[in-house]
């Protein structure tokens, strides 16, 4: 079973407005955030 959360993620994604001129912007943000998180983790060692 999945844990209960206070936010319905599927609804939030469905309501997300993406501009037609930059549809991949959220993907770039995810990649950028992941790279920064990895760098921060490496720097903590």
C-alpha positions as CSV (number, residue, x, y, z in Angstrom):
1,X,0.0,0.0,0.0
2,X,1.0,3.6,-0.6
3,X,1.4,6.0,2.3
4,X,-1.3,8.6,2.7
5,X,-0.2,12.1,1.9
6,X,-1.9,15.4,2.4
7,X,-1.3,16.4,-1.2
8,X,-2.8,14.7,-4.2
9,X,0.2,14.7,-6.6
10,X,-1.7,13.4,-9.6
11,X,-4.2,16.3,-9.3
12,X,-1.4,18.8,-9.0
13,X,0.4,17.4,-12.1
14,X,-2.8,17.4,-14.1
15,X,-3.5,21.1,-13.2
16,X,0.1,22.2,-14.1
17,X,0.2,24.7,-16.9
18,X,3.1,24.3,-19.2
19,X,3.8,27.0,-21.8
20,X,3.9,25.7,-25.4
21,X,7.2,27.5,-26.0
22,X,9.0,25.8,-23.1
23,X,7.4,22.4,-22.4
24,X,10.6,20.8,-21.2
25,X,11.4,23.4,-18.5
26,X,10.2,21.2,-15.6
27,X,12.4,18.4,-16.8
28,X,15.4,20.7,-16.9
29,X,14.6,21.8,-13.4
30,X,14.4,18.3,-12.1
31,X,17.8,17.4,-13.7
32,X,19.4,20.6,-12.3
33,X,18.0,20.0,-8.8
34,X,19.3,16.4,-8.9
35,X,22.8,17.5,-10.0
36,X,22.9,20.1,-7.2
37,X,21.7,17.5,-4.6
38,X,24.4,15.1,-5.7
39,X,27.1,17.8,-5.5
40,X,26.0,18.8,-2.0
41,X,26.1,15.2,-0.9
42,X,29.6,14.7,-2.3
43,X,30.8,18.0,-0.7
44,X,29.5,16.8,2.8
45,X,32.0,13.9,2.8
